[in-house]
């Protein structure tokens, strides 16, 4: 199979491989096109409900998390790319959520394409296709793809993968041009403005180039400039638009380390055993609280987890010093770098979210973190395996095992996405019906309407609270989606409960 890939047109097979994976992704995620806004996305829509211009929704809201009235928090973070993306989608799509959902699937396919290109750069063979397919159809990735509010994080992933390819080319001997330096800076600066982890990626890659390719001073300086530019942008924003910060309780050092290893172990377990996960359909898709295997696996907080990570690190160093081939050496560096990314990301989550909730709740509720963790783990494992040295039987066995995991994950994706549509059928019908109704009547003088909170599909979102209003004030879904037309006192139209 690998010889077939090598002998034939590489570019053509790259596109054919991606087309096959894209068709599978489209099939399992097709029903998610019917999903509608939920959880934090409803809070966002409530916040920008009376904003309509492109400028107000993008530039005017680029630091929205620092100045929210609805459910404020995370003010210290600076993620303008996320909020500009949300603003663009709000401006162009409004409440046509099928378009929002399509953007999530398209972003996922962009990440899949870039992952495939990076893996083929490391080793050109069938393994790249099957590893990419595994990530593309990984069940625990679902929330990142289908929840509109966090689709922007995939921009961080895409930018990081693009930067890794440039980094790999330099490791393999390419002399970076001014264009290469500018591109890797732009990739990771955009990544940092999407998620803070982009700064970590830039610092680690810059440090590696400084150690091994110090002669390319402009290249590593371009990388090390990213966190400096990010901090400057964040401080300038804070100076121009001051904000207050919510303080969190911080854990002790050892507890952070323990929580980080717990998260890593739980995320790996969740990805490899998708049928072990009980999915709970609420405002957020999450792992059900009665799930015992994932959250109470006894070895996750055991010192054995620490020893296993140390052993893997020593193995990486052994391989690095043992093998002299430049291509193998660069692959091992990529493996070490990506494994470090996954570890640091787990510790960032342990520090940030672990100071608010127990780490078990973080793992259970914020399942989308697994997307970022798994993309780096997949690159690390793929780069570490000496594919050229494996025999036909070993490769075949490996491919069959991964194929089995792909089938299990894809089946779960298809079933759960479809189940969510069925569970939220009344909400979907109401939202889509109202969107057509508003489009038809919104130009009429004095147009307004009222939908009772008890109307099928409408509901009170009890977690939605505005800081300058009484705690007893309640908002329903339709009121949030159509604040300009919703009128409970004297509406022109009423939707009545039968």
DRENDO-1510 file (C-alpha; in Angstrom, 1 decimal, always signed):
<recs>
REC; n; res; u; v; w
REC; 1; UNK; +0.0; +0.0; +0.0 .
REC; 2; UNK; +2.8; +2.4; +0.9 .
REC; 3; UNK; +4.6; +1.6; -2.4 .
REC; 4; UNK; +1.4; +2.4; -4.3 .
REC; 5; UNK; +1.2; +5.8; -2.6 .
REC; 6; UNK; +4.9; +6.5; -3.3 .
REC; 7; UNK; +4.8; +5.5; -7.0 .
REC; 8; UNK; +1.7; +7.4; -8.0 .
REC; 9; UNK; +1.0; +11.1; -8.2 .
REC; 10; UNK; +1.4; +12.3; -4.6 .
REC; 11; UNK; -0.7; +15.4; -5.0 .
REC; 12; UNK; -3.5; +13.5; -6.7 .
REC; 13; UNK; -3.6; +10.8; -3.9 .
REC; 14; UNK; -3.5; +13.5; -1.3 .
REC; 15; UNK; -6.7; +15.0; -2.7 .
REC; 16; UNK; -8.4; +11.6; -3.2 .
REC; 17; UNK; -7.6; +10.6; +0.4 .
REC; 18; UNK; -9.0; +13.9; +1.6 .
REC; 19; UNK; -12.1; +13.5; -0.5 .
REC; 20; UNK; -12.8; +10.1; +0.9 .
REC; 21; UNK; -12.4; +11.4; +4.5 .
REC; 22; UNK; -14.5; +14.5; +3.7 .
REC; 23; UNK; -17.4; +12.3; +2.5 .
REC; 24; UNK; -17.3; +10.3; +5.7 .
REC; 25; UNK; -17.2; +13.4; +7.8 .
REC; 26; UNK; -20.2; +14.8; +5.8 .
REC; 27; UNK; -22.1; +11.7; +6.3 .
REC; 28; UNK; -21.7; +11.4; +10.1 .
REC; 29; UNK; -22.2; +15.2; +10.7 .
REC; 30; UNK; -25.0; +15.7; +8.2 .
REC; 31; UNK; -27.7; +15.7; +10.9 .
REC; 32; UNK; -25.8; +18.3; +12.9 .
REC; 33; UNK; -26.8; +20.9; +10.3 .
REC; 34; UNK; -30.2; +20.9; +12.1 .
REC; 35; UNK; -28.7; +21.8; +15.5 .
REC; 36; UNK; -29.5; +25.2; +16.9 .
REC; 37; UNK; -28.0; +27.7; +19.4 .
REC; 38; UNK; -27.4; +26.4; +23.0 .
REC; 39; UNK; -25.6; +27.3; +26.2 .
REC; 40; UNK; -22.9; +30.0; +25.8 .
REC; 41; UNK; -24.0; +30.7; +22.3 .
REC; 42; UNK; -27.4; +31.8; +23.6 .
REC; 43; UNK; -25.5; +34.1; +26.1 .
REC; 44; UNK; -23.6; +35.6; +23.2 .
REC; 45; UNK; -26.7; +36.2; +21.1 .
REC; 46; UNK; -28.4; +37.9; +24.1 .
REC; 47; UNK; -25.3; +40.1; +24.5 .
REC; 48; UNK; -25.3; +41.3; +20.8 .
REC; 49; UNK; -29.1; +41.2; +20.3 .
REC; 50; UNK; -29.4; +44.9; +19.5 .
REC; 51; UNK; -26.2; +45.2; +17.5 .
REC; 52; UNK; -26.7; +45.0; +13.7 .
REC; 53; UNK; -23.8; +46.7; +11.9 .
REC; 54; UNK; -20.8; +44.8; +10.7 .
REC; 55; UNK; -18.5; +47.1; +12.7 .
REC; 56; UNK; -20.4; +46.8; +15.9 .
REC; 57; UNK; -20.5; +43.0; +15.7 .
REC; 58; UNK; -16.8; +42.5; +14.8 .
REC; 59; UNK; -14.5; +45.3; +15.9 .
REC; 60; UNK; -16.9; +46.6; +18.5 .
REC; 61; UNK; -17.2; +43.1; +20.1 .
REC; 62; UNK; -13.6; +41.8; +19.6 .
REC; 63; UNK; -13.1; +41.9; +23.4 .
REC; 64; UNK; -16.7; +41.0; +24.4 .
REC; 65; UNK; -15.6; +38.6; +27.1 .
REC; 66; UNK; -14.0; +41.5; +29.0 .
REC; 67; UNK; -17.2; +43.6; +29.1 .
REC; 68; UNK; -20.1; +41.2; +29.1 .
REC; 69; UNK; -23.4; +41.9; +31.0 .
REC; 70; UNK; -24.7; +38.4; +30.6 .
REC; 71; UNK; -22.9; +35.8; +32.7 .
REC; 72; UNK; -19.5; +37.6; +32.8 .
REC; 73; UNK; -16.2; +35.8; +33.4 .
REC; 74; UNK; -12.8; +35.0; +31.8 .
REC; 75; UNK; -12.1; +38.7; +31.5 .
REC; 76; UNK; -8.3; +38.2; +31.5 .
REC; 77; UNK; -8.5; +36.3; +28.2 .
REC; 78; UNK; -8.0; +38.1; +24.9 .
REC; 79; UNK; -9.4; +36.2; +22.0 .
REC; 80; UNK; -10.4; +38.8; +19.3 .
REC; 81; UNK; -10.4; +36.3; +16.5 .
REC; 82; UNK; -13.1; +34.2; +18.2 .
REC; 83; UNK; -15.4; +37.1; +18.6 .
REC; 84; UNK; -14.7; +38.6; +15.2 .
REC; 85; UNK; -15.7; +35.2; +13.7 .
REC; 86; UNK; -18.9; +35.1; +15.8 .
REC; 87; UNK; -19.7; +38.7; +14.8 .
REC; 88; UNK; -19.3; +37.8; +11.1 .
REC; 89; UNK; -21.5; +34.8; +11.4 .
REC; 90; UNK; -24.1; +36.8; +13.3 .
REC; 91; UNK; -24.1; +39.6; +10.7 .
REC; 92; UNK; -24.3; +37.3; +7.6 .
REC; 93; UNK; -26.4; +34.4; +9.0 .
REC; 94; UNK; -28.5; +35.9; +11.7 .
REC; 95; UNK; -30.6; +33.0; +13.2 .
REC; 96; UNK; -30.2; +30.7; +10.2 .
REC; 97; UNK; -28.3; +28.1; +12.3 .
REC; 98; UNK; -27.8; +25.7; +9.4 .
REC; 99; UNK; -25.2; +28.2; +8.1 .
REC; 100; UNK; -23.5; +28.4; +11.5 .
REC; 101; UNK; -23.4; +24.6; +11.7 .
REC; 102; UNK; -22.0; +24.4; +8.1 .
REC; 103; UNK; -19.1; +26.7; +9.1 .
REC; 104; UNK; -18.2; +24.3; +11.9 .
REC; 105; UNK; -18.0; +21.3; +9.6 .
REC; 106; UNK; -16.0; +23.3; +7.0 .
REC; 107; UNK; -13.5; +24.4; +9.7 .
REC; 108; UNK; -13.1; +20.8; +10.8 .
REC; 109; UNK; -12.4; +19.8; +7.2 .
REC; 110; UNK; -9.8; +22.5; +6.9 .
REC; 111; UNK; -8.1; +21.1; +10.0 .
REC; 112; UNK; -8.4; +17.6; +8.6 .
REC; 113; UNK; -6.7; +18.7; +5.3 .
REC; 114; UNK; -3.9; +20.4; +7.1 .
REC; 115; UNK; -3.3; +17.4; +9.4 .
REC; 116; UNK; -3.2; +15.1; +6.3 .
REC; 117; UNK; -0.6; +17.4; +4.7 .
REC; 118; UNK; +1.5; +17.4; +7.8 .
REC; 119; UNK; +1.4; +13.7; +8.3 .
REC; 120; UNK; +2.3; +13.1; +4.7 .
REC; 121; UNK; +5.3; +15.5; +5.1 .
REC; 122; UNK; +6.5; +13.2; +8.0 .
REC; 123; UNK; +6.0; +9.9; +6.1 .
REC; 124; UNK; +4.2; +9.4; +2.8 .
REC; 125; UNK; +2.1; +6.3; +3.1 .
REC; 126; UNK; -1.3; +4.8; +3.8 .
REC; 127; UNK; -0.7; +5.4; +7.6 .
REC; 128; UNK; -1.2; +9.2; +7.0 .
REC; 129; UNK; -4.7; +8.5; +5.5 .
REC; 130; UNK; -5.8; +6.2; +8.3 .
REC; 131; UNK; -4.5; +8.5; +11.2 .
REC; 132; UNK; -6.2; +11.5; +9.6 .
REC; 133; UNK; -9.4; +9.6; +9.2 .
REC; 134; UNK; -9.2; +8.6; +12.9 .
REC; 135; UNK; -9.0; +12.2; +14.0 .
REC; 136; UNK; -11.6; +13.3; +11.5 .
REC; 137; UNK; -14.2; +10.9; +12.9 .
REC; 138; UNK; -13.1; +10.9; +16.5 .
REC; 139; UNK; -16.3; +10.9; +18.6 .
REC; 140; UNK; -15.0; +13.2; +21.4 .
REC; 141; UNK; -14.3; +15.9; +18.8 .
REC; 142; UNK; -18.1; +16.3; +18.2 .
REC; 143; UNK; -18.7; +19.3; +20.5 .
REC; 144; UNK; -15.9; +21.3; +18.9 .
REC; 145; UNK; -17.4; +20.8; +15.5 .
REC; 146; UNK; -21.1; +21.1; +16.3 .
REC; 147; UNK; -21.2; +23.9; +19.0 .
REC; 148; UNK; -21.2; +27.2; +17.2 .
REC; 149; UNK; -19.8; +29.2; +20.1 .
REC; 150; UNK; -16.3; +27.5; +20.0 .
REC; 151; UNK; -15.8; +26.8; +16.3 .
REC; 152; UNK; -13.2; +29.5; +16.4 .
REC; 153; UNK; -10.8; +27.3; +18.3 .
REC; 154; UNK; -10.4; +25.3; +15.1 .
REC; 155; UNK; -8.7; +28.4; +13.7 .
REC; 156; UNK; -6.0; +28.0; +16.4 .
REC; 157; UNK; -5.6; +24.3; +15.4 .
REC; 158; UNK; -5.4; +25.0; +11.7 .
REC; 159; UNK; -2.9; +27.8; +12.2 .
REC; 160; UNK; -0.7; +25.6; +14.5 .
REC; 161; UNK; -0.7; +22.8; +12.0 .
REC; 162; UNK; +0.4; +25.2; +9.2 .
REC; 163; UNK; +3.2; +26.5; +11.4 .
REC; 164; UNK; +4.3; +23.0; +12.2 .
REC; 165; UNK; +4.7; +22.2; +8.5 .
REC; 166; UNK; +7.0; +25.3; +8.1 .
REC; 167; UNK; +8.9; +24.3; +11.2 .
REC; 168; UNK; +9.4; +20.8; +9.8 .
REC; 169; UNK; +10.7; +22.1; +6.5 .
REC; 170; UNK; +13.4; +24.1; +8.4 .
REC; 171; UNK; +14.3; +21.1; +10.5 .
REC; 172; UNK; +14.7; +19.1; +7.3 .
REC; 173; UNK; +17.3; +21.6; +5.9 .
REC; 174; UNK; +15.3; +24.3; +4.2 .
REC; 175; UNK; +16.8; +27.8; +4.5 .
REC; 176; UNK; +13.8; +29.9; +5.5 .
REC; 177; UNK; +13.0; +32.9; +3.4 .
REC; 178; UNK; +11.6; +36.2; +4.6 .
REC; 179; UNK; +8.2; +34.9; +3.4 .
REC; 180; UNK; +8.6; +31.8; +5.6 .
REC; 181; UNK; +9.4; +34.0; +8.6 .
REC; 182; UNK; +6.4; +36.3; +8.0 .
REC; 183; UNK; +4.0; +33.4; +7.4 .
REC; 184; UNK; +4.9; +31.5; +10.5 .
REC; 185; UNK; +4.6; +34.7; +12.5 .
REC; 186; UNK; +1.2; +35.4; +11.1 .
REC; 187; UNK; +0.0; +31.8; +11.6 .
REC; 188; UNK; +0.9; +31.8; +15.3 .
REC; 189; UNK; -0.1; +35.3; +16.0 .
REC; 190; UNK; -3.5; +34.5; +14.6 .
REC; 191; UNK; -3.4; +31.3; +16.7 .
REC; 192; UNK; -2.5; +33.2; +19.9 .
REC; 193; UNK; -5.4; +35.7; +19.3 .
REC; 194; UNK; -7.7; +32.7; +19.0 .
REC; 195; UNK; -6.5; +30.8; +22.0 .
REC; 196; UNK; -3.6; +31.5; +24.5 .
REC; 197; UNK; -2.1; +28.2; +23.7 .
REC; 198; UNK; -0.8; +29.8; +20.4 .
REC; 199; UNK; +1.8; +31.6; +22.5 .
REC; 200; UNK; +3.0; +28.3; +24.0 .
REC; 201; UNK; +3.3; +26.8; +20.5 .
REC; 202; UNK; +5.4; +29.8; +19.3 .
REC; 203; UNK; +7.7; +29.8; +22.3 .
REC; 204; UNK; +8.4; +26.1; +22.1 .
REC; 205; UNK; +9.0; +26.1; +18.3 .
REC; 206; UNK; +11.2; +29.2; +18.6 .
REC; 207; UNK; +13.2; +27.6; +21.4 .
REC; 208; UNK; +13.9; +24.5; +19.3 .
REC; 209; UNK; +15.0; +26.5; +16.3 .
REC; 210; UNK; +17.3; +28.6; +18.6 .
REC; 211; UNK; +18.9; +25.4; +19.9 .
REC; 212; UNK; +19.2; +23.4; +16.7 .
REC; 213; UNK; +19.1; +26.0; +13.9 .
REC; 214; UNK; +20.5; +29.1; +15.5 .
REC; 215; UNK; +21.8; +30.4; +12.2 .
REC; 216; UNK; +18.3; +31.1; +11.1 .
REC; 217; UNK; +18.0; +34.0; +13.5 .
REC; 218; UNK; +15.2; +35.8; +11.7 .
REC; 219; UNK; +13.1; +32.6; +11.8 .
REC; 220; UNK; +13.3; +32.0; +15.5 .
REC; 221; UNK; +12.9; +35.7; +16.3 .
REC; 222; UNK; +9.7; +35.7; +14.3 .
REC; 223; UNK; +8.5; +32.9; +16.5 .
REC; 224; UNK; +9.6; +34.5; +19.8 .
REC; 225; UNK; +8.0; +37.7; +18.6 .
REC; 226; UNK; +4.5; +36.1; +18.7 .
REC; 227; UNK; +3.9; +36.2; +22.5 .
REC; 228; UNK; +5.4; +39.7; +22.8 .
REC; 229; UNK; +3.0; +40.9; +20.1 .
REC; 230; UNK; +0.1; +39.1; +21.8 .
REC; 231; UNK; +0.9; +40.7; +25.2 .
REC; 232; UNK; +1.2; +44.1; +23.7 .
REC; 233; UNK; -2.1; +43.8; +21.8 .
REC; 234; UNK; -3.9; +42.6; +25.0 .
REC; 235; UNK; -2.4; +45.4; +27.1 .
REC; 236; UNK; -3.3; +48.1; +24.5 .
REC; 237; UNK; -6.8; +46.8; +24.4 .
REC; 238; UNK; -7.0; +46.9; +28.2 .
REC; 239; UNK; -5.7; +50.4; +28.2 .
REC; 240; UNK; -8.1; +51.6; +25.6 .
REC; 241; UNK; -11.1; +49.7; +27.1 .
REC; 242; UNK; -10.5; +49.0; +30.8 .
REC; 243; UNK; -12.1; +46.0; +32.5 .
REC; 244; UNK; -12.5; +44.3; +35.9 .
REC; 245; UNK; -11.2; +40.8; +36.5 .
REC; 246; UNK; -13.0; +38.0; +38.3 .
REC; 247; UNK; -10.6; +36.3; +40.7 .
REC; 248; UNK; -10.5; +32.6; +41.0 .
REC; 249; UNK; -9.2; +30.3; +43.8 .
REC; 250; UNK; -5.9; +28.7; +42.8 .
REC; 251; UNK; -4.8; +25.2; +43.6 .
REC; 252; UNK; -1.4; +24.2; +45.0 .
REC; 253; UNK; +1.4; +23.2; +42.6 .
REC; 254; UNK; +1.1; +19.4; +43.1 .
REC; 255; UNK; -2.7; +19.5; +42.7 .
REC; 256; UNK; -2.3; +21.3; +39.3 .
REC; 257; UNK; +0.2; +18.6; +38.2 .
REC; 258; UNK; -2.2; +15.8; +39.4 .
REC; 259; UNK; -5.1; +17.5; +37.6 .
REC; 260; UNK; -3.1; +17.8; +34.4 .
REC; 261; UNK; -2.3; +14.1; +34.3 .
REC; 262; UNK; -5.8; +13.2; +35.2 .
REC; 263; UNK; -7.1; +15.3; +32.2 .
REC; 264; UNK; -4.6; +13.7; +29.9 .
REC; 265; UNK; -5.5; +10.2; +31.0 .
REC; 266; UNK; -9.2; +10.8; +30.8 .
REC; 267; UNK; -9.0; +12.4; +27.3 .
REC; 268; UNK; -7.0; +9.4; +26.0 .
REC; 269; UNK; -9.4; +6.9; +27.6 .
REC; 270; UNK; -12.4; +8.8; +26.1 .
REC; 271; UNK; -10.9; +8.8; +22.6 .
REC; 272; UNK; -10.0; +5.1; +22.6 .
REC; 273; UNK; -13.2; +3.8; +24.2 .
REC; 274; UNK; -16.1; +5.8; +22.7 .
REC; 275; UNK; -18.7; +3.3; +23.7 .
REC; 276; UNK; -17.8; +3.8; +27.3 .
REC; 277; UNK; -19.1; +7.3; +27.2 .
REC; 278; UNK; -22.7; +8.1; +28.2 .
REC; 279; UNK; -23.7; +11.3; +26.4 .
REC; 280; UNK; -26.0; +13.8; +28.2 .
REC; 281; UNK; -28.1; +16.1; +26.0 .
REC; 282; UNK; -28.6; +19.4; +28.0 .
REC; 283; UNK; -27.8; +23.0; +27.1 .
REC; 284; UNK; -24.2; +21.6; +26.7 .
REC; 285; UNK; -23.4; +18.2; +25.3 .
REC; 286; UNK; -21.5; +16.5; +28.1 .
REC; 287; UNK; -20.5; +13.1; +29.5 .
REC; 288; UNK; -23.3; +11.9; +31.9 .
REC; 289; UNK; -22.5; +12.4; +35.6 .
REC; 290; UNK; -23.2; +8.7; +36.3 .
REC; 291; UNK; -20.3; +7.7; +34.0 .
REC; 292; UNK; -17.9; +5.9; +36.3 .
REC; 293; UNK; -15.2; +4.5; +34.0 .
REC; 294; UNK; -14.0; +7.9; +32.7 .
REC; 295; UNK; -14.2; +10.0; +35.8 .
REC; 296; UNK; -13.2; +7.5; +38.4 .
REC; 297; UNK; -10.5; +5.4; +36.7 .
REC; 298; UNK; -8.2; +4.8; +39.6 .
REC; 299; UNK; -4.9; +5.0; +37.8 .
REC; 300; UNK; -5.4; +8.5; +36.4 .
REC; 301; UNK; -4.3; +10.3; +39.6 .
REC; 302; UNK; -1.8; +7.6; +40.5 .
REC; 303; UNK; +2.0; +8.4; +40.5 .
REC; 304; UNK; +2.2; +5.7; +37.8 .
REC; 305; UNK; +0.7; +8.3; +35.4 .
REC; 306; UNK; +3.7; +10.6; +36.1 .
REC; 307; UNK; +6.1; +7.7; +35.6 .
REC; 308; UNK; +4.5; +6.7; +32.3 .
REC; 309; UNK; +4.9; +10.3; +31.0 .
REC; 310; UNK; +8.6; +10.4; +32.2 .
REC; 311; UNK; +9.2; +7.1; +30.5 .
REC; 312; UNK; +7.8; +8.3; +27.2 .
REC; 313; UNK; +9.9; +11.4; +27.5 .
REC; 314; UNK; +13.1; +9.3; +28.0 .
REC; 315; UNK; +12.1; +7.2; +25.0 .
REC; 316; UNK; +11.9; +10.3; +22.8 .
REC; 317; UNK; +15.3; +11.4; +23.9 .
REC; 318; UNK; +16.7; +7.9; +23.3 .
REC; 319; UNK; +15.3; +7.8; +19.8 .
REC; 320; UNK; +16.7; +11.3; +19.1 .
REC; 321; UNK; +20.2; +10.5; +20.1 .
REC; 322; UNK; +20.2; +6.9; +18.7 .
REC; 323; UNK; +19.2; +7.8; +15.2 .
REC; 324; UNK; +21.4; +10.0; +13.0 .
REC; 325; UNK; +19.2; +10.3; +9.9 .
REC; 326; UNK; +18.1; +13.9; +9.5 .
REC; 327; UNK; +14.6; +13.0; +8.5 .
REC; 328; UNK; +14.2; +10.6; +11.5 .
REC; 329; UNK; +15.7; +13.2; +13.8 .
REC; 330; UNK; +13.3; +15.9; +12.7 .
REC; 331; UNK; +10.4; +13.4; +13.1 .
REC; 332; UNK; +11.4; +12.7; +16.7 .
REC; 333; UNK; +11.6; +16.4; +17.4 .
REC; 334; UNK; +8.1; +16.9; +16.0 .
REC; 335; UNK; +6.9; +14.0; +18.2 .
REC; 336; UNK; +8.5; +15.5; +21.3 .
REC; 337; UNK; +7.2; +19.0; +20.5 .
REC; 338; UNK; +3.6; +17.8; +19.9 .
REC; 339; UNK; +3.6; +15.7; +23.0 .
REC; 340; UNK; +4.8; +18.7; +25.0 .
REC; 341; UNK; +2.0; +20.8; +23.5 .
REC; 342; UNK; -0.6; +18.2; +24.6 .
REC; 343; UNK; +0.9; +18.2; +28.2 .
REC; 344; UNK; +1.1; +22.0; +28.5 .
REC; 345; UNK; -2.4; +22.3; +27.2 .
REC; 346; UNK; -3.6; +19.9; +29.9 .
REC; 347; UNK; -1.9; +21.9; +32.6 .
REC; 348; UNK; -3.3; +25.2; +31.2 .
REC; 349; UNK; -6.8; +23.7; +31.6 .
REC; 350; UNK; -5.9; +22.4; +35.1 .
REC; 351; UNK; -4.8; +25.9; +36.1 .
REC; 352; UNK; -7.6; +27.8; +34.4 .
REC; 353; UNK; -10.7; +25.6; +34.7 .
REC; 354; UNK; -9.4; +23.5; +37.6 .
REC; 355; UNK; -9.4; +26.6; +39.8 .
REC; 356; UNK; -13.2; +27.0; +39.1 .
REC; 357; UNK; -14.5; +23.4; +39.2 .
REC; 358; UNK; -13.2; +20.0; +40.1 .
REC; 359; UNK; -11.1; +18.5; +37.3 .
REC; 360; UNK; -13.6; +15.7; +37.0 .
REC; 361; UNK; -16.3; +18.3; +36.1 .
REC; 362; UNK; -14.0; +20.0; +33.6 .
REC; 363; UNK; -13.4; +16.7; +31.8 .
REC; 364; UNK; -17.1; +15.8; +31.9 .
REC; 365; UNK; -18.5; +19.2; +30.8 .
REC; 366; UNK; -15.9; +20.7; +28.5 .
REC; 367; UNK; -15.5; +17.8; +26.1 .
REC; 368; UNK; -14.3; +20.1; +23.3 .
REC; 369; UNK; -10.8; +20.4; +25.0 .
REC; 370; UNK; -10.2; +16.9; +23.7 .
REC; 371; UNK; -10.1; +18.2; +20.1 .
REC; 372; UNK; -6.9; +20.3; +20.7 .
REC; 373; UNK; -5.3; +17.6; +22.8 .
REC; 374; UNK; -5.9; +14.8; +20.3 .
REC; 375; UNK; -4.7; +16.6; +17.2 .
REC; 376; UNK; -1.2; +17.0; +18.9 .
REC; 377; UNK; -1.2; +13.5; +20.3 .
REC; 378; UNK; -1.9; +12.0; +16.8 .
REC; 379; UNK; +0.9; +14.0; +15.3 .
REC; 380; UNK; +3.2; +12.9; +18.1 .
REC; 381; UNK; +2.4; +9.2; +17.8 .
REC; 382; UNK; +2.5; +9.2; +14.0 .
REC; 383; UNK; +5.9; +11.0; +14.0 .
REC; 384; UNK; +7.3; +8.6; +16.6 .
REC; 385; UNK; +6.5; +5.3; +14.8 .
REC; 386; UNK; +9.3; +4.2; +12.4 .
REC; 387; UNK; +6.9; +3.4; +9.6 .
REC; 388; UNK; +9.7; +2.6; +7.1 .
REC; 389; UNK; +11.0; -0.1; +9.4 .
REC; 390; UNK; +7.7; -1.9; +10.1 .
REC; 391; UNK; +7.0; -5.1; +8.2 .
REC; 392; UNK; +3.9; -5.7; +6.2 .
REC; 393; UNK; +2.2; -7.8; +8.9 .
REC; 394; UNK; +2.9; -5.2; +11.6 .
REC; 395; UNK; +1.5; -2.4; +9.4 .
REC; 396; UNK; -1.5; -4.5; +8.5 .
REC; 397; UNK; -2.3; -5.3; +12.1 .
REC; 398; UNK; -1.9; -1.6; +13.0 .
REC; 399; UNK; -4.2; -0.5; +10.2 .
REC; 400; UNK; -6.9; -2.9; +11.1 .
REC; 401; UNK; -6.8; -1.8; +14.8 .
REC; 402; UNK; -7.1; +1.9; +13.8 .
REC; 403; UNK; -9.8; +1.0; +11.2 .
REC; 404; UNK; -11.8; -0.6; +14.0 .
REC; 405; UNK; -11.6; +2.5; +16.2 .
REC; 406; UNK; -12.6; +4.6; +13.2 .
REC; 407; UNK; -15.8; +2.5; +12.7 .
REC; 408; UNK; -16.7; +2.6; +16.4 .
REC; 409; UNK; -16.2; +6.4; +16.6 .
REC; 410; UNK; -18.0; +7.1; +13.3 .
REC; 411; UNK; -21.0; +5.0; +14.4 .
REC; 412; UNK; -21.2; +6.9; +17.7 .
REC; 413; UNK; -20.9; +10.3; +15.9 .
REC; 414; UNK; -23.7; +9.4; +13.5 .
REC; 415; UNK; -26.1; +8.1; +16.2 .
REC; 416; UNK; -25.5; +10.9; +18.7 .
REC; 417; UNK; -25.8; +13.8; +16.2 .
REC; 418; UNK; -29.0; +12.3; +15.0 .
REC; 419; UNK; -30.2; +11.8; +18.6 .
REC; 420; UNK; -29.6; +15.4; +19.4 .
REC; 421; UNK; -31.8; +16.4; +16.5 .
REC; 422; UNK; -34.6; +14.1; +17.7 .
REC; 423; UNK; -34.3; +15.3; +21.3 .
REC; 424; UNK; -34.5; +19.0; +20.2 .
REC; 425; UNK; -37.0; +18.6; +17.5 .
REC; 426; UNK; -39.5; +21.0; +19.0 .
REC; 427; UNK; -36.9; +23.7; +19.4 .
REC; 428; UNK; -35.6; +23.2; +15.8 .
REC; 429; UNK; -39.1; +23.3; +14.4 .
REC; 430; UNK; -40.0; +26.5; +16.3 .
REC; 431; UNK; -36.7; +28.3; +15.5 .
REC; 432; UNK; -36.9; +27.5; +11.8 .
REC; 433; UNK; -40.6; +28.4; +11.5 .
REC; 434; UNK; -40.0; +31.7; +13.2 .
REC; 435; UNK; -37.0; +32.5; +11.0 .
REC; 436; UNK; -39.3; +32.2; +7.9 .
REC; 437; UNK; -42.1; +34.1; +9.7 .
REC; 438; UNK; -39.8; +37.0; +10.6 .
REC; 439; UNK; -38.2; +37.1; +7.1 .
REC; 440; UNK; -41.7; +37.4; +5.6 .
REC; 441; UNK; -43.1; +40.1; +8.0 .
REC; 442; UNK; -40.2; +42.1; +9.4 .
REC; 443; UNK; -40.7; +45.0; +7.0 .
REC; 444; UNK; -44.3; +45.6; +8.1 .
REC; 445; UNK; -44.8; +48.7; +10.1 .
REC; 446; UNK; -45.0; +47.9; +13.9 .
REC; 447; UNK; -44.2; +44.3; +13.4 .
REC; 448; UNK; -43.8; +42.4; +16.7 .
REC; 449; UNK; -44.8; +39.0; +18.1 .
REC; 450; UNK; -45.0; +37.1; +21.3 .
REC; 451; UNK; -44.2; +33.4; +22.0 .
REC; 452; UNK; -45.2; +32.1; +25.4 .
REC; 453; UNK; -42.4; +30.4; +27.3 .
REC; 454; UNK; -44.6; +27.3; +27.5 .
REC; 455; UNK; -45.0; +27.1; +23.7 .
REC; 456; UNK; -43.5; +23.9; +22.4 .
REC; 457; UNK; -39.8; +24.6; +21.6 .
REC; 458; UNK; -39.5; +27.8; +23.6 .
REC; 459; UNK; -38.1; +27.6; +27.1 .
REC; 460; UNK; -36.7; +29.6; +29.9 .
REC; 461; UNK; -32.9; +29.5; +30.0 .
REC; 462; UNK; -32.4; +29.7; +33.7 .
REC; 463; UNK; -28.7; +30.2; +33.6 .
REC; 464; UNK; -28.9; +33.4; +31.5 .
REC; 465; UNK; -28.5; +36.3; +34.0 .
REC; 466; UNK; -27.7; +39.9; +33.4 .
REC; 467; UNK; -25.6; +41.6; +36.1 .
REC; 468; UNK; -27.5; +44.9; +36.1 .
REC; 469; UNK; -30.9; +43.2; +36.4 .
REC; 470; UNK; -32.7; +41.5; +39.3 .
REC; 471; UNK; -31.8; +37.8; +39.7 .
REC; 472; UNK; -35.5; +37.0; +39.3 .
REC; 473; UNK; -35.5; +38.3; +35.7 .
REC; 474; UNK; -35.8; +35.3; +33.3 .
REC; 475; UNK; -35.2; +35.1; +29.6 .
REC; 476; UNK; -36.7; +32.6; +27.1 .
REC; 477; UNK; -35.0; +31.4; +24.0 .
REC; 478; UNK; -37.2; +33.3; +21.4 .
REC; 479; UNK; -36.8; +36.5; +23.4 .
REC; 480; UNK; -33.0; +36.2; +23.1 .
REC; 481; UNK; -33.1; +35.3; +19.4 .
REC; 482; UNK; -35.5; +38.1; +18.3 .
REC; 483; UNK; -35.1; +41.0; +20.8 .
REC; 484; UNK; -36.1; +43.7; +18.3 .
REC; 485; UNK; -39.4; +42.0; +17.5 .
REC; 486; UNK; -40.3; +40.2; +20.8 .
REC; 487; UNK; -43.1; +42.0; +22.6 .
REC; 488; UNK; -44.9; +40.5; +25.6 .
REC; 489; UNK; -47.2; +43.4; +26.2 .
REC; 490; UNK; -48.8; +44.5; +23.0 .
REC; 491; UNK; -47.6; +42.2; +20.1 .
REC; 492; UNK; -49.0; +42.3; +16.6 .
REC; 493; UNK; -48.9; +38.5; +16.4 .
REC; 494; UNK; -49.1; +35.8; +19.1 .
REC; 495; UNK; -48.1; +32.2; +19.1 .
REC; 496; UNK; -50.6; +30.5; +21.3 .
REC; 497; UNK; -50.3; +27.1; +23.0 .
REC; 498; UNK; -53.0; +24.7; +21.9 .
</recs>
